[in-house]
Amino acid sequence: MAELLALVDDQMPDNPHFLFANWFEAAQREPAAEPTAMTLATVSDEGRPASRIVLLKGHDKRGFVFYTNFESRKGRELAERPVAALTFWWPWIERQIRVEGRVQKVKESEADAYFASRPRASQLGAWASSQSRTVSGRAELDREMQAVEERFRDREVPRPPFWGGYRLHPDRIEFWQHQDQRLHDRIRYCLEGTDWVRERLAP
Ligand SMILES: Cc1cc2nc3c(=O)[nH]c(=O)nc-3n(C[C@H](O)[C@H](O)[C@H](O)COP(=O)(O)O)c2cc1C
């Protein structure tokens, strides 16, 4: 599929995953940029929203994968309410993509394979950090890291049971493309049954 610089109504693909892949490829052509960074929004069981940046580690027709600590704030919120929203902003190509849907943990085997591909320091960091808990100071983190280095000295670091991936299965994806005179393009895809329904929204 050729790159779509404007979202022309009768040239849009029926499946938004093709358009995501097309734009993601365009975004990756800028070497200094980090197109995998995305805002992840979750909501607590009292309905309080929270957002933070995580990195996209996989995308296909099933959805969008990220990795984190299951006991972090986001992990606890996803356990209570397994729904989330993602936002990508790629200013160097003047585009935004918004994604919403249900979230499921990825299979253990998939998480193991990804964890094994990470640098050793990141693997040790996953064990050392009780993400989102309060700590007494930097020294406590350094002590945790030393203890973990000692524990796994001269052996492979296994994936912690409290760390893994989530896949957001989208039922809504919106593409935003800057256009002149502020009449930006907005195309939203909504999943109805097994079909994606496409609509244009006013900017
Ligand atoms: C560029 C960037 C990338 C990040 N990637 C991740 C990530 O992939 N997974 C993760 O758990 N946290 C990542 N973080 C840290 C999160 O933004 C956040 O601080 C952390 O996950 C704790 O969030 P929580 O307390 O809401 O669970 C990243 C932060 C930045 C700035």
PDBQT file of the ligand as one rigid body, heavy atoms in Angstrom, charges set to zero:
ROOT
HETATM    1  C1  LIG A 301       9.798   6.715  26.771  1.00  0.00    +0.000 C 
HETATM    2  C2  LIG A 301       9.276   5.875  27.911  1.00  0.00    +0.000 A 
HETATM    3  C3  LIG A 301       9.043   4.532  27.700  1.00  0.00    +0.000 A 
HETATM    4  C4  LIG A 301       8.529   3.723  28.730  1.00  0.00    +0.000 A 
HETATM    5  N1  LIG A 301       8.254   2.414  28.465  1.00  0.00    +0.000 NA
HETATM    6  C5  LIG A 301       7.698   1.648  29.436  1.00  0.00    +0.000 A 
HETATM    7  C6  LIG A 301       7.284   0.297  29.150  1.00  0.00    +0.000 A 
HETATM    8  O1  LIG A 301       7.386  -0.203  28.009  1.00  0.00    +0.000 OA
HETATM    9  N2  LIG A 301       6.762  -0.430  30.178  1.00  0.00    +0.000 N 
HETATM   10  C7  LIG A 301       6.603   0.093  31.441  1.00  0.00    +0.000 A 
HETATM   11  O2  LIG A 301       6.140  -0.618  32.318  1.00  0.00    +0.000 OA
HETATM   12  N3  LIG A 301       6.940   1.363  31.711  1.00  0.00    +0.000 NA
HETATM   13  C8  LIG A 301       7.480   2.156  30.743  1.00  0.00    +0.000 A 
HETATM   14  N4  LIG A 301       7.807   3.463  31.020  1.00  0.00    +0.000 N 
HETATM   15  C9  LIG A 301       7.558   3.990  32.393  1.00  0.00    +0.000 C 
HETATM   16  C10 LIG A 301       6.073   4.352  32.525  1.00  0.00    +0.000 C 
HETATM   17  O3  LIG A 301       5.807   5.576  31.851  1.00  0.00    +0.000 OA
HETATM   18  C11 LIG A 301       5.621   4.456  34.001  1.00  0.00    +0.000 C 
HETATM   19  O4  LIG A 301       6.430   5.376  34.681  1.00  0.00    +0.000 OA
HETATM   20  C12 LIG A 301       5.691   3.129  34.725  1.00  0.00    +0.000 C 
HETATM   21  O5  LIG A 301       5.288   2.049  33.889  1.00  0.00    +0.000 OA
HETATM   22  C13 LIG A 301       4.809   3.127  35.972  1.00  0.00    +0.000 C 
HETATM   23  O6  LIG A 301       3.479   3.427  35.626  1.00  0.00    +0.000 OA
HETATM   24  P1  LIG A 301       2.240   3.069  36.578  1.00  0.00    +0.000 P 
HETATM   25  O7  LIG A 301       2.641   3.446  37.983  1.00  0.00    +0.000 OA
HETATM   26  O8  LIG A 301       1.101   3.883  36.082  1.00  0.00    +0.000 OA
HETATM   27  O9  LIG A 301       1.977   1.593  36.452  1.00  0.00    +0.000 OA
HETATM   28  C14 LIG A 301       8.291   4.285  30.005  1.00  0.00    +0.000 A 
HETATM   29  C15 LIG A 301       8.511   5.650  30.214  1.00  0.00    +0.000 A 
HETATM   30  C16 LIG A 301       8.985   6.426  29.175  1.00  0.00    +0.000 A 
HETATM   31  C17 LIG A 301       9.189   7.902  29.426  1.00  0.00    +0.000 C 
ENDROOT
TORSDOF 0
